[in-house]
């Protein structure tokens, strides 16, 4: 178990607790950006690809909550996307993907009559790992019958390939749902959608995924424990400046303010 006080030893701009799959992913993949967001309090940046995914999700939500047809779902998605990206810089290469993605996902859901068992969209779930609270929001939840619940997490991508981070997120969500519905069979599925392909991938629970998350949490806790003051953190963690994730004007400005590079 991790002593939660270690995450409360500094007065950070944002509360360190609870954790989320996104937060532990950032710690694992880019500790410098973890510091920018969760220690120094810089706002999280968005981009066209992130908002493309959000747009497709909100378009499909229209199917389940408004009984909308595919054209209405596409219109909803495009309207959301235009609003969300209105102030973003850079070339927009994502807009034209929205229609085929929504259309494909719509067909997948309709042909198998998923709408008949729809329960919730973006519902909050909570759990804890090594005593550390976690929360998240499930994209779509379906109650197949009185004994079975299915979580569907939608991922829009340019290539049909789930990532290891997708799997770790599903491990957290599966754990949370099993704790919430102890008497029911919990199934977790990824719905991977590209402009040309849309298919389900079943998540197969494996203790090694939660073990990896535990190790990342312990690493983060040990880092906090080793630092005597906040400025120690930026001396220990140095940005990897050639990482593609820095390809963002706001992030570059934030990085320069903290590390001068």
C-alpha positions in Angstrom: 0.0 0.0 0.0 1.1 3.5 -0.7 1.0 6.3 1.9 -1.2 8.9 0.3 0.5 11.6 2.3 3.5 11.4 -0.1 1.3 12.9 -2.9 0.2 15.7 -0.5 3.6 16.9 0.7 3.7 19.9 -1.7 1.2 22.6 -2.4 0.7 21.9 -6.1 -1.5 23.9 -8.5 -3.7 20.8 -9.0 -4.7 18.0 -6.6 -2.6 14.9 -7.2 -5.4 12.7 -6.1 -7.3 10.9 -7.5 -5.3 9.4 -10.3 -6.7 8.4 -13.6 -5.5 6.2 -16.5 -4.5 9.4 -18.3 -2.4 10.6 -15.4 -0.5 7.4 -14.9 0.0 7.2 -18.7 1.6 10.6 -18.7 3.8 9.7 -15.8 4.9 6.6 -17.6 5.4 8.0 -21.1 6.5 11.7 -20.5 7.3 12.6 -16.9 8.2 16.2 -17.9 4.7 16.8 -19.2 3.4 15.2 -16.0 5.2 17.9 -14.0 3.9 20.6 -16.3 0.3 19.5 -15.9 0.0 18.2 -12.4 2.7 20.0 -10.5 3.1 23.4 -12.1 -0.6 23.5 -13.1 -0.4 24.3 -16.8 -3.6 23.5 -18.6 -3.7 20.3 -20.6 -3.4 21.0 -24.3 -5.7 19.5 -26.9 -5.2 18.9 -30.6 -7.2 18.0 -33.7 -6.7 14.3 -33.2 -8.0 14.3 -29.6 -11.0 16.4 -30.6 -11.7 14.0 -33.6 -12.1 11.2 -31.1 -14.3 13.3 -28.8 -16.5 14.3 -31.8 -17.1 10.7 -32.9 -18.0 9.7 -29.4 -20.5 12.6 -29.0 -21.9 11.9 -32.4 -22.6 8.2 -31.5 -24.1 9.2 -28.1 -26.8 10.9 -30.2 -27.7 7.4 -31.5 -28.3 6.0 -28.1 -29.9 9.0 -26.3 -31.8 10.6 -29.2 -32.5 7.6 -31.5 -30.8 9.6 -34.2 -30.1 8.4 -37.7 -26.6 8.2 -39.1 -26.7 11.6 -40.8 -27.9 13.3 -37.6 -25.0 11.6 -35.7 -22.5 12.8 -38.3 -23.9 16.4 -38.1 -23.6 16.3 -34.3 -20.0 15.1 -34.5 -19.0 17.7 -37.0 -20.7 20.5 -35.1 -18.9 19.5 -31.9 -15.5 19.3 -33.7 -15.8 22.7 -35.3 -16.5 24.3 -32.0 -13.8 22.4 -30.1 -11.0 23.2 -32.7 -12.0 26.7 -33.6 -9.0 28.2 -31.8 -6.4 25.5 -32.5 -3.4 26.3 -34.6 -1.9 24.0 -37.3 -3.2 22.2 -40.3 -6.5 20.3 -39.8 -6.1 16.8 -41.2 -8.8 15.2 -39.0 -12.1 16.7 -40.1 -12.5 14.6 -43.2 -12.1 11.4 -41.0 -15.1 12.2 -38.9 -17.9 11.2 -41.3 -16.5 7.7 -42.2 -15.6 7.0 -38.6 -19.1 7.9 -37.3 -20.7 6.0 -40.2 -18.7 2.8 -39.5 -19.3 2.9 -35.8 -23.0 3.6 -36.3 -23.3 0.5 -38.6 -21.5 -1.7 -36.1 -23.7 -0.7 -33.2 -27.0 -0.8 -35.3 -26.4 -4.2 -37.0 -25.9 -5.9 -33.6 -28.7 -3.9 -32.0 -26.5 -2.6 -29.2 -29.0 0.3 -28.7 -31.4 -2.2 -27.1 -29.2 -2.7 -24.1 -27.6 0.8 -23.8 -27.2 2.0 -20.2 -24.9 5.0 -20.0 -22.5 7.3 -21.8 -19.5 8.8 -20.0 -20.4 7.4 -16.7 -18.0 7.9 -13.8 -16.3 4.8 -12.3 -14.0 4.6 -9.2 -11.5 2.2 -7.8 -8.2 2.1 -6.0 -4.8 0.6 -6.7 -2.4 0.1 -3.8 -4.7 2.4 -1.8 -4.5 5.1 -4.4 -7.9 6.3 -5.6 -8.5 6.2 -9.4 -11.4 7.4 -11.4 -12.4 7.4 -15.1 -15.4 7.7 -17.5 -16.6 4.8 -19.5 -17.6 5.7 -23.1 -20.5 3.3 -23.4 -22.0 0.8 -21.0 -24.5 -1.9 -22.1 -26.5 -4.3 -19.9 -26.6 -7.5 -22.0 -28.9 -9.2 -19.5 -29.5 -9.3 -15.8 -26.2 -11.1 -15.3 -23.9 -9.4 -17.8 -22.5 -5.9 -18.4 -20.3 -4.8 -21.3 -18.1 -1.7 -21.4 -17.2 -0.4 -24.8 -14.3 2.1 -25.1 -14.0 3.8 -28.4 -10.6 4.6 -29.9 -10.3 6.5 -33.2 -7.0 6.0 -34.9 -5.4 6.3 -38.3 -4.1 2.8 -38.1 -6.0 -0.2 -36.7 -3.7 -1.1 -33.8 -4.6 -1.0 -30.0 -1.7 0.4 -27.9 -0.4 -1.0 -24.6 -1.8 2.1 -22.9 -5.3 1.2 -24.3 -4.9 -2.2 -22.6 -3.8 -0.7 -19.3 -6.8 1.7 -19.3 -9.1 -1.3 -19.9 -7.5 -3.1 -16.9 -8.4 -0.2 -14.6 -11.9 0.1 -16.0 -12.5 -3.6 -15.8 -11.4 -3.6 -12.1 -13.6 -0.7 -11.3 -16.7 -2.2 -12.9 -16.2 -5.6 -11.3 -16.0 -3.9 -7.9 -19.2 -2.0 -8.6 -21.2 -4.9 -10.0 -19.7 -7.8 -8.1 -22.4 -10.3 -9.0 -22.3 -9.7 -12.7 -20.1 -10.9 -15.5 -18.1 -7.9 -16.8 -16.9 -7.8 -20.4 -14.6 -5.0 -21.6 -14.2 -4.3 -25.3 -12.2 -1.8 -27.3 -13.9 -0.5 -30.4 -11.1 0.5 -32.7 -12.1 2.8 -35.6 -10.1 4.1 -38.5 -11.4 5.8 -41.6 -11.6 2.4 -43.3 -12.1 -0.2 -40.6 -14.1 -0.5 -37.4 -14.0 -3.6 -35.2 -14.3 -4.8 -31.6 -11.3 -6.2 -29.7 -12.0 -8.1 -26.5 -9.9 -7.2 -23.4 -8.7 -10.3 -21.7 -7.9 -9.7 -18.0 -4.4 -10.5 -16.9 -2.9 -9.7 -13.5 0.3 -8.5 -15.2 -1.5 -5.3 -16.4 -2.5 -4.2 -12.9 0.9 -5.2 -11.6 2.5 -2.8 -14.2 0.2 0.0 -13.0 1.2 -0.7 -9.4 4.8 -0.5 -10.3 4.3 2.9 -12.1 2.4 4.2 -9.0 5.2 3.1 -6.7 7.7 4.8 -9.0 5.8 8.0 -8.9 5.4 7.8 -5.1 9.1 7.2 -4.7 9.9 10.2 -6.8 7.7 12.5 -4.7 9.2 11.0 -1.5 12.8 11.7 -2.8 12.1 15.4 -3.5 12.3 17.9 -0.6 10.8 20.8 -2.6 9.0 21.2 -5.9 12.1 22.7 -7.6 13.9 19.4 -7.0 11.5 17.7 -9.4 12.6 19.7 -12.5 16.2 19.1 -11.6 15.6 15.3 -11.6 13.3 15.1 -14.6 14.6 16.6 -17.8 12.5 16.8 -21.0 13.4 14.6 -23.9 13.3 17.4 -26.4 13.2 15.3 -29.5 10.0 13.5 -28.4 7.2 14.0 -31.0 4.7 14.9 -28.2 6.4 18.3 -27.9 5.1 19.2 -31.4 2.8 21.8 -29.9 3.4 25.5 -29.5 1.8 25.8 -26.0 3.7 22.8 -24.7 7.0 24.3 -26.0 6.3 27.6 -24.3 5.5 25.8 -21.0 8.7 23.7 -21.3 10.8 26.8 -21.8 9.3 28.6 -18.8 10.2 25.7 -16.5 13.4 24.3 -17.9 14.6 27.1 -20.2 14.9 24.8 -23.2 
